[in-house]
Amino acid sequence: MFGLIRLPILLMIAFIVGVFFERSNQREACAEHGQWQDGLCMMERSNE
């Protein structure tokens, strides 16, 4: 019985950790090309 309750809780925790991990990776990738604002990457335009 406890296993049936524990499995969804562990899956939910793993999903939330994965979301935060991916957002961190996106923020790092954005730092090279733009600026992170309100959860979005704002690309900087080059004046060529």
Phi and psi in degrees as a GROMACS rama.xvg file:
@    title "Ramachandran Plot"
@    xaxis  label "Phi"
@    yaxis  label "Psi"
@TYPE xy
-64.1869  -32.7654  PHE-2
-63.7941  -34.3187  GLY-3
-70.3133  -27.9208  LEU-4
-85.0915  -37.7008  ILE-5
-68.7309  -38.2257  ARG-6
-58.6239  -52.7565  LEU-7
-63.1326  -33.3657  PRO-8
-66.5675  -45.3795  ILE-9
-65.8319  -37.9702  LEU-10
-64.417  -40.1202  LEU-11
-65.3826  -42.039  MET-12
-63.9052  -43.6028  ILE-13
-63.4439  -39.1414  ALA-14
-64.3341  -45.1281  PHE-15
-65.1968  -42.1285  ILE-16
-62.2105  -40.4625  VAL-17
-63.3537  -39.7257  GLY-18
-62.8601  -46.474  VAL-19
-64.6759  -37.1247  PHE-20
-63.2068  -45.7071  PHE-21
-66.6527  -39.1877  GLU-22
-63.2529  -37.1612  ARG-23
-64.3664  -42.2741  SER-24
-63.4997  -40.5232  ASN-25
-64.8457  -39.6433  GLN-26
-63.927  -41.4851  ARG-27
-65.685  -41.137  GLU-28
-66.8113  -34.2442  ALA-29
-68.962  -31.4546  CYS-30
-60.5575  -26.6624  ALA-31
-77.5583  -26.9855  GLU-32
-120.279  -14.9649  HIS-33
-165.078  -151.319  GLY-34
-131.294  135.632  GLN-35
-85.7411  119.171  TRP-36
-137.395  124.406  GLN-37
52.1477  39.3726  ASP-38
81.1409  7.45779  GLY-39
-125.129  151.105  LEU-40
-94.2488  115.526  CYS-41
-94.8977  111.642  MET-42
-74.3453  138.545  MET-43
-87.4346  135.235  GLU-44
-85.6141  141.939  ARG-45
-95.5636  140.493  SER-46
-93.1348  82.8424  ASN-47
